[in-house]
Amino acid sequence: MTELARLKFYATQPHACSYLPNEQATTLFLDPSQPMDMHVYAELSDLGFRRSGDHLYRPHCQGCNACIPARIPARSFQANRQQRRILKRNTDLSVQAVRPSFNEEYYKLYARYIEQRHADGDMYPPNRDQFCTFLVRDLPFSRFYEFRLSGRLLAVAVTDVLPNGLSAVYTFYDPSEERRSLGRYAILWQIGEAARLGLQAVYLGYWIKNCRKMNYKTQYRPLELLVNHRWVTLT
């Protein structure tokens, strides 16, 4: 913790919350001049920080603590019946890890995903600059996990491989393949990969009780939440 104590952080001005209507949000950022060090990032992830592009951040809102960091302990995870069906349904997919880069295959899949699944969100409409700034960062710990069916790209899980776990940055997938539940499958695959690598957890970002889009995170058990600076198991 001594190294973390020397770091500088900056808070944004209050702005409209992306998750809860009629709420104002403030975000705490690590000083952007600080090099993106994997070990610092890992320690900060245990304190609830996430990565977006070149920035590490966490919510820092006055009077609101609705955004709760969530992670899945990889070795103690037990798939339920529905999750086992999803795993079985996708056994025909191949997965390959590659370094982040831009190409039209990735971008077209991303654009279709945003247009069809998140047209009400703050990433709509998609554009190439936004895609690159958000996801295409050639950092030594970052991976694009490609999920393919006979060579056809169905999904990409953007994931950071850290000493304490996998941080699930973002997943985008073919919205026409709804039967496969590709978003859920990507999480299940990452849990298995974290266990295979001997890593502690898969970091899922934030869970917000009153945000419907976040409800899926509680389907993974056990789930740990960072409450009052301690990771506790959701019961």
C-alpha positions in Angstrom: 0.0 0.0 0.0 3.0 2.4 0.4 3.3 2.7 -3.4 -0.4 3.5 -3.7 -0.1 6.1 -1.0 2.2 8.1 -3.3 -0.3 8.1 -6.3 -2.3 11.2 -7.2 -6.0 11.1 -8.0 -8.3 13.6 -9.6 -12.1 13.9 -9.3 -14.3 15.1 -12.1 -17.0 17.7 -11.8 -20.5 16.2 -11.1 -22.2 15.0 -14.3 -25.3 13.0 -15.3 -25.2 9.5 -14.1 -25.0 6.9 -16.9 -26.9 4.3 -14.8 -29.5 6.0 -12.6 -31.9 8.6 -13.9 -31.9 12.0 -12.2 -28.7 11.3 -10.4 -25.4 13.2 -10.5 -22.1 11.3 -10.6 -18.5 12.1 -9.8 -15.6 9.9 -11.0 -12.2 9.5 -9.4 -9.3 9.0 -11.8 -5.7 8.0 -11.3 -3.4 10.8 -12.5 -3.2 10.1 -16.2 0.6 10.9 -16.2 1.1 7.8 -14.1 2.3 4.9 -16.3 -0.2 2.1 -16.6 1.6 -0.3 -14.3 0.1 -3.8 -14.1 0.8 -4.3 -10.4 -0.6 -0.9 -9.4 -3.7 -1.7 -11.5 -4.1 -5.0 -9.8 -3.9 -3.4 -6.3 -6.4 -0.7 -7.4 -8.8 -3.3 -8.8 -9.0 -4.7 -5.3 -10.1 -1.2 -4.2 -12.8 -1.0 -6.8 -11.1 0.6 -9.7 -11.7 -0.2 -13.4 -10.0 0.6 -16.7 -11.5 2.5 -19.6 -9.0 3.1 -22.4 -5.9 4.6 -20.8 -7.6 5.6 -17.5 -8.1 3.9 -14.2 -11.2 5.1 -12.4 -13.9 4.4 -9.8 -17.2 6.2 -8.8 -16.7 8.8 -6.1 -20.2 10.3 -5.7 -21.4 12.4 -2.9 -24.3 10.9 -1.1 -24.6 7.8 -3.3 -22.8 4.5 -3.0 -25.0 2.5 -5.5 -22.1 1.4 -7.7 -20.7 -1.6 -5.9 -17.5 -3.4 -7.3 -18.2 -7.1 -8.0 -16.0 -10.1 -8.7 -16.4 -13.8 -9.1 -14.0 -16.0 -7.1 -12.9 -18.4 -9.9 -12.0 -21.5 -8.1 -15.2 -21.7 -6.0 -17.6 -20.8 -8.8 -20.4 -23.3 -9.4 -22.3 -23.1 -12.6 -26.1 -23.4 -12.2 -28.3 -25.4 -14.6 -28.9 -22.6 -17.0 -25.2 -21.7 -17.1 -24.3 -25.4 -17.8 -26.7 -25.3 -20.8 -25.0 -22.1 -22.1 -21.6 -23.8 -21.8 -22.8 -26.9 -23.6 -24.5 -24.8 -26.3 -21.1 -23.1 -27.2 -18.7 -26.0 -27.2 -18.4 -25.6 -30.9 -16.7 -22.2 -30.5 -13.0 -21.7 -30.6 -11.3 -19.1 -28.5 -8.0 -17.3 -29.3 -6.2 -14.6 -27.4 -4.7 -11.8 -29.4 -3.2 -8.4 -28.7 -5.6 -5.5 -29.0 -5.7 -3.9 -32.5 -8.1 -2.2 -34.9 -9.5 -4.0 -37.9 -12.8 -3.7 -39.8 -13.9 -7.2 -38.6 -13.8 -6.1 -35.0 -15.3 -2.7 -35.6 -18.3 -4.0 -37.7 -19.2 -6.5 -35.0 -18.8 -3.8 -32.3 -21.0 -1.3 -34.3 -23.7 -3.9 -34.9 -23.7 -4.7 -31.2 -24.0 -1.1 -30.0 -26.7 -0.3 -32.6 -28.9 -3.2 -31.8 -28.3 -3.7 -28.1 -27.3 -0.3 -26.7 -29.0 2.3 -28.8 -30.2 3.9 -25.6 -26.7 4.2 -24.1 -24.0 6.8 -24.1 -21.9 4.9 -26.6 -24.5 5.3 -29.3 -24.0 6.0 -32.2 -20.7 4.0 -32.5 -17.7 5.4 -34.3 -14.2 4.2 -35.0 -12.4 6.8 -32.8 -14.6 5.9 -29.8 -14.0 2.2 -30.4 -10.2 2.7 -30.5 -10.1 5.1 -27.5 -12.2 2.8 -25.4 -10.9 -0.6 -26.3 -7.9 -0.7 -28.6 -5.1 0.0 -26.2 -1.9 -2.0 -26.8 -1.1 -2.6 -23.1 1.0 -5.6 -22.2 -1.7 -7.1 -20.0 -4.7 -6.5 -22.3 -6.1 -9.2 -24.6 -8.8 -9.6 -27.2 -10.3 -13.0 -26.7 -11.9 -13.9 -30.1 -14.8 -16.4 -30.1 -15.2 -17.9 -33.5 -17.4 -20.5 -35.2 -15.6 -22.1 -38.2 -13.6 -18.9 -38.6 -16.6 -16.5 -38.3 -16.1 -13.9 -35.5 -19.1 -14.1 -33.0 -17.7 -12.3 -30.0 -14.8 -10.4 -28.5 -14.1 -10.3 -24.8 -11.7 -7.4 -24.0 -9.9 -8.6 -20.9 -7.0 -7.5 -18.7 -4.8 -10.3 -17.4 -3.6 -9.2 -13.9 -1.7 -11.0 -11.1 -4.9 -11.2 -9.0 -7.4 -12.1 -11.7 -9.0 -11.3 -15.1 -10.7 -7.9 -15.4 -13.6 -8.1 -17.8 -13.3 -4.7 -19.5 -16.0 -5.1 -22.2 -17.6 -7.8 -24.4 -19.3 -7.2 -27.7 -20.9 -9.9 -29.8 -23.2 -10.8 -32.8 -26.7 -9.8 -31.7 -28.2 -12.2 -34.2 -26.9 -15.2 -32.2 -29.2 -14.6 -29.3 -29.8 -18.3 -28.6 -26.1 -18.7 -27.6 -26.2 -16.1 -24.8 -22.8 -15.0 -25.9 -22.4 -12.3 -23.2 -23.0 -14.8 -20.5 -20.9 -17.4 -22.2 -17.9 -14.9 -22.4 -18.1 -14.5 -18.6 -18.3 -18.2 -18.0 -15.4 -18.8 -20.2 -13.3 -16.1 -18.4 -14.2 -17.7 -15.1 -12.8 -21.0 -16.4 -9.8 -19.3 -17.9 -9.0 -17.6 -14.6 -9.2 -20.9 -12.7 -7.0 -22.5 -15.4 -4.4 -19.8 -14.9 -4.6 -20.1 -11.1 -5.9 -16.5 -10.7 -8.1 -15.4 -7.9 -11.2 -13.9 -9.6 -12.9 -12.3 -12.5 -13.6 -8.7 -11.9 -17.0 -7.7 -13.4 -17.1 -4.0 -12.8 -20.0 -2.5 -10.8 -23.2 -3.9 -9.7 -26.1 -1.5 -9.1 -29.1 -2.9 -7.3 -31.6 -0.6 -9.0 -30.2 -0.9 -12.5 -31.9 -3.6 -14.5 -29.0 -3.9 -16.9 -26.8 -5.0 -14.0 -29.0 -7.8 -12.7 -27.2 -10.5 -14.7 -24.2 -10.2 -12.4 -26.0 -11.7 -9.4 -26.5 -14.9 -11.4 -22.9 -15.9 -10.9 -22.4 -17.4 -7.5 -20.5 -17.0 -5.3 -20.3 -13.3 -6.0 -18.2 -11.0 -3.9 -19.0 -7.3 -3.4 -16.7 -4.6 -2.1 -18.7 -3.1 0.9 -17.1 -0.8 3.4 -13.6 -1.5 1.9 -14.0 -5.3 2.4 -14.9 -8.0 -0.1 -18.0 -9.9 1.2 -19.9 -12.8 -0.3 -23.4 -12.0 -1.6 -25.9 -14.3 0.0 
